Amino acid sequence: MARRQAVSRLLVLEARGELRTEHARLMASGAGVSLRTVWRWLAAAREESRTGARAQERFTITPEVHARLARWCGNAAAVHRELLAEAGAVTGSEGDVACEVEGVPSLATLHRAVRGI
């Protein structure tokens, strides 16, 4: 919330032609970030019309994945292997995935999502 308000106020100063480095430096000090970060925030506000942090896309357990977890008694690694096999992942001799597969979350991401259920 504080970032949004501060960036909005700096944009007002900029629109009036009154924005100075001292203003950005004061905001950086108050927010505990570098001056460069404040300039990036202002650039994002100008270019992307956002004053807050970028929204993060998160993996969520779908009903299909939930059913697979139930079938595998909660074994996320087994579900992950099944998803990779369906996606046609290339595996090495040890069964390790040699490359990331689009649409299949990493095993760590799947574990985090399962813990969040």
trRosetta pair geometry for C-beta under 8 A, 3 or more apart (Angstrom, degrees):
i j d omega theta_ij theta_ji phi_ij phi_ji
1 4 5.8 -55 -153 32 33 112
1 5 6.5 26 154 -14 66 107
2 5 5.9 -57 -149 39 33 109
2 6 6.0 29 157 -17 68 111
2 30 7.9 -132 163 134 130 110
2 31 6.9 174 116 -102 117 91
3 6 5.9 -61 -144 40 27 108
3 7 6.0 24 161 -17 66 110
3 31 6.5 77 -91 -124 82 134
3 41 6.9 -122 -172 -144 106 146
3 51 6.9 165 125 150 82 82
3 52 6.3 108 91 -118 116 58
3 53 7.4 60 83 -38 158 79
4 7 6.1 -58 -144 38 24 106
4 8 6.2 26 156 -20 61 110
4 51 4.4 93 -135 113 67 117
4 52 5.1 -14 -75 -68 103 87
5 8 5.7 -58 -149 36 28 113
5 9 6.4 26 155 -17 65 107
6 9 5.8 -56 -149 36 31 110
6 10 6.4 30 153 -17 65 105
6 27 4.9 134 176 -138 129 116
6 30 7.3 -179 -106 84 148 130
6 31 6.8 -133 48 -57 168 122
7 10 5.7 -54 -147 37 33 111
7 11 6.3 37 152 -22 65 104
7 41 5.3 -114 -100 147 123 115
7 42 6.5 -169 -145 -86 91 60
7 45 5.2 176 166 -64 122 146
7 51 4.2 173 82 -152 132 97
8 11 5.7 -54 -151 33 31 113
8 12 6.7 34 150 -21 63 101
8 45 7.9 -164 -78 -145 48 145
8 51 5.6 1 -53 -123 82 159
9 12 5.5 -48 -152 30 36 114
9 13 6.6 37 150 -16 64 102
10 13 5.5 -51 -151 37 37 114
10 14 6.3 41 149 -22 66 104
10 19 6.1 71 -172 -121 76 118
10 23 6.1 149 -117 136 91 121
10 24 6.6 74 -133 -86 138 74
10 27 6.4 -34 -61 -44 129 158
10 38 7.6 168 -88 178 171 106
10 42 6.0 -86 116 -97 133 113
11 14 5.4 -51 -146 36 34 115
11 15 6.3 38 153 -23 65 102
11 42 7.0 171 -75 -138 78 86
11 45 5.7 -115 -73 133 128 142
11 46 7.6 175 -118 -69 108 77
11 51 7.8 -91 -17 -98 137 115
12 15 5.7 -51 -148 33 31 112
12 16 6.6 20 155 -9 63 107
13 16 6.0 -65 -151 43 31 104
13 18 4.7 -96 -164 81 80 92
13 19 4.2 115 118 -75 103 76
13 20 8.0 -84 158 6 132 63
13 23 5.9 -142 113 -167 170 172
14 17 7.5 39 -178 -74 32 24
14 18 7.8 -105 -67 53 19 58
14 19 4.1 4 -81 -23 66 142
14 42 7.3 130 -50 -160 152 125
16 19 8.0 127 59 -26 77 75
19 23 5.8 -104 -151 52 63 144
19 24 7.4 55 -179 -40 99 98
20 23 5.2 110 59 -3 69 97
20 24 7.7 -141 102 4 43 85
21 24 5.6 -57 -153 42 42 108
21 25 5.9 45 149 -24 72 107
21 35 7.5 23 -167 -160 91 132
22 25 5.4 -52 -141 37 31 115
22 26 6.3 36 156 -22 64 104
23 26 5.8 -54 -152 33 28 112
23 27 6.6 27 151 -16 62 105
24 27 5.6 -53 -150 37 34 112
24 28 6.3 38 151 -22 66 105
24 35 5.9 81 128 -152 106 85
24 38 4.5 153 -168 116 93 139
24 39 6.4 39 -164 -63 149 74
24 42 7.4 -59 -110 -28 119 139
25 28 5.6 -51 -147 34 32 114
25 29 6.4 33 153 -20 63 105
25 35 5.6 -14 -99 -103 68 114
25 38 7.9 -147 -69 37 26 157
26 29 5.8 -53 -149 35 30 112
26 30 6.4 26 154 -15 63 109
27 30 5.8 -60 -147 41 31 109
27 31 6.0 14 160 -7 68 114
27 38 5.2 120 91 -124 115 137
28 31 6.1 -66 -139 47 25 100
28 33 5.4 -102 -147 80 74 72
28 34 6.0 -29 -158 146 128 16
28 35 4.7 -71 -48 -83 167 51
28 37 6.7 126 -121 59 100 96
28 38 4.7 -95 -68 -28 93 130
29 32 7.8 28 179 -69 26 36
31 37 7.9 -134 99 101 130 126
31 38 7.4 141 41 -81 139 99
33 37 4.0 -86 157 73 123 148
33 38 6.5 144 93 -46 115 78
34 37 4.7 108 58 -3 76 100
34 38 7.5 -137 101 -2 48 82
35 38 5.7 -51 -158 32 40 112
35 39 6.7 38 147 -16 68 102
36 39 5.7 -54 -152 36 36 111
36 40 6.5 38 149 -21 67 103
37 40 5.5 -52 -150 34 35 113
37 41 6.4 39 150 -22 66 102
38 41 5.5 -49 -149 33 34 114
38 42 6.5 34 152 -18 64 103
39 42 5.6 -52 -149 37 34 112
39 43 6.4 37 151 -21 65 104
40 43 5.5 -53 -148 36 34 113
40 44 6.3 35 152 -19 66 104
41 44 5.7 -54 -149 36 31 111
41 45 6.4 33 151 -21 64 105
41 51 7.6 50 176 -156 98 55
42 45 5.5 -51 -148 34 34 114
42 46 6.5 31 154 -16 65 104
43 46 5.8 -56 -149 38 32 109
43 47 5.9 9 162 -1 69 116
44 47 6.2 -64 -130 50 26 96
44 48 5.1 -29 -171 35 68 117
44 50 5.9 -51 148 68 101 90
44 54 7.8 -107 -156 -58 142 95
45 48 7.3 -49 -89 58 12 75
45 49 7.0 37 -169 -126 46 21
45 50 6.5 -115 -102 73 51 39
45 51 5.1 41 -107 -91 110 68
50 54 7.1 89 111 -90 158 61
58 113 8.0 151 161 -94 94 99
59 105 4.6 51 -121 -92 163 142
59 109 5.1 72 29 163 148 118
59 110 7.4 -65 123 -80 147 50
59 112 7.9 99 63 76 109 104
59 113 5.3 -78 105 -66 98 137
60 113 6.3 168 -131 -143 26 121
61 65 5.0 -129 -155 87 71 121
61 66 5.3 90 155 -64 113 88
61 69 7.4 -21 -150 -11 129 142
61 113 5.2 151 -48 153 87 115
61 114 6.9 97 -74 -85 132 54
61 116 7.9 180 -9 75 111 97
61 117 6.0 -1 17 -84 154 106
62 65 4.8 93 50 10 76 99
62 66 6.8 -134 96 -6 39 89
63 66 5.3 -53 -144 37 33 117
63 67 6.4 37 155 -23 65 102
64 67 5.8 -52 -152 32 30 110
64 68 6.7 29 149 -17 63 104
65 68 5.5 -51 -150 36 37 113
65 69 6.4 41 150 -22 66 102
65 79 6.5 81 -158 180 80 137
65 83 7.9 7 -109 -74 96 130
65 110 7.9 -142 -166 -138 134 101
66 69 5.6 -51 -150 34 32 113
66 70 6.6 34 150 -19 63 103
66 117 7.8 134 -112 -120 101 137
67 70 5.6 -52 -151 34 34 113
67 71 6.4 35 150 -20 65 104
68 71 5.5 -53 -147 36 34 112
68 72 6.2 12 158 0 68 111
68 79 4.6 111 128 -125 120 105
68 82 6.3 -163 -158 78 133 148
68 83 7.8 84 153 -54 173 93
69 72 6.1 -67 -141 52 28 96
69 74 5.6 35 177 -106 93 38
69 75 7.6 177 -144 45 61 44
69 76 7.0 1 -114 -86 101 63
69 79 5.7 -20 -77 -63 65 148
69 114 6.7 164 -120 -117 145 114
70 73 7.6 29 -175 -78 30 29
70 74 7.8 31 -94 -53 31 59
72 75 4.2 -101 148 49 109 97
72 78 4.2 -177 -152 86 142 131
72 79 5.5 -148 30 -53 152 83
72 82 7.7 -145 -56 -13 139 139
74 114 7.3 118 -160 -169 80 133
75 78 4.0 42 111 13 118 116
75 79 6.7 156 96 -14 66 84
76 79 5.5 -55 -149 39 37 112
76 80 6.1 42 152 -24 69 105
76 107 6.9 119 131 -161 106 78
76 110 5.0 157 -173 127 114 111
76 111 5.3 139 109 -84 166 66
76 114 5.1 -110 -81 -22 128 156
77 80 5.5 -51 -147 34 32 115
77 81 6.5 34 153 -19 64 102
77 107 6.3 26 -107 -143 68 124
78 81 5.7 -50 -148 34 33 111
78 82 6.4 35 151 -20 63 106
79 82 5.6 -55 -150 36 32 114
79 83 6.3 33 152 -19 66 105
79 110 6.7 -175 89 -176 114 144
80 83 5.8 -54 -148 36 31 110
80 84 6.4 30 154 -17 64 107
80 104 7.6 105 -155 177 70 108
80 105 7.8 -89 -116 80 96 78
80 107 4.7 23 -125 -100 169 83
80 110 5.4 -158 -77 26 106 164
81 84 5.7 -56 -148 38 31 111
81 85 6.2 33 154 -22 65 106
81 95 7.8 -13 -121 178 117 114
82 85 5.7 -53 -147 34 30 112
82 86 6.5 27 155 -16 63 106
83 86 5.9 -56 -150 38 31 110
83 87 6.3 23 154 -14 65 110
83 104 4.8 148 136 -130 114 109
83 105 7.9 8 115 35 161 69
84 87 5.7 -62 -145 42 31 107
84 89 3.9 -39 -175 12 92 142
84 91 7.5 86 143 -66 131 109
84 97 6.0 -115 -138 -91 145 123
84 101 6.0 147 -127 15 75 153
84 104 5.7 109 -83 -176 62 164
85 88 7.7 40 177 -71 31 28
85 89 7.0 -64 -70 31 28 95
87 101 4.5 103 121 166 145 140
87 102 7.6 -180 -163 63 132 57
87 103 6.3 175 -112 75 130 108
87 104 5.1 -101 -17 -39 159 129
88 101 7.8 157 68 -134 59 130
89 97 5.3 -41 170 -130 136 104
89 98 7.9 157 168 35 89 75
89 99 7.4 -164 -154 64 86 77
89 101 4.6 -78 -90 -60 102 140
89 104 7.1 -64 -61 39 125 161
90 97 7.5 98 76 -158 56 63
90 98 4.9 -50 103 45 100 120
90 99 6.1 39 51 23 108 103
91 95 5.5 -10 179 -144 132 36
91 96 6.7 144 -158 69 80 31
91 97 6.0 -54 -104 -98 73 46
91 98 6.5 167 -129 -12 19 92
92 95 7.0 -52 67 19 70 15
92 96 4.9 -6 38 58 117 85
92 97 7.8 -154 0 -85 87 1
92 98 5.2 122 -48 -67 90 99
97 100 7.3 77 134 -90 129 34
97 101 7.0 -95 -161 -17 136 104
100 104 7.9 -171 -178 70 67 93
100 106 7.4 -47 -124 -77 103 91
101 104 4.3 19 86 34 108 123
105 109 3.9 -116 175 91 115 127
105 110 5.1 145 93 -55 119 81
105 113 7.2 48 111 -5 171 138
106 109 4.6 97 54 6 79 102
106 110 7.0 -143 94 -4 42 86
107 110 5.5 -54 -148 37 34 113
107 111 6.3 38 151 -22 66 104
108 111 5.6 -51 -149 34 32 114
108 112 6.5 34 152 -19 64 103
109 112 5.7 -52 -149 34 33 111
109 113 6.4 31 153 -17 65 106
110 113 5.8 -56 -148 38 31 111
110 114 6.3 32 153 -21 65 106
111 114 5.7 -55 -146 36 30 111
111 115 6.4 31 155 -19 65 105
112 115 5.8 -55 -150 35 31 111
112 116 6.5 28 152 -19 63 110
113 116 5.6 -60 -152 36 33 113
113 117 7.4 55 148 -45 61 85
114 117 5.8 -27 -163 -9 40 115
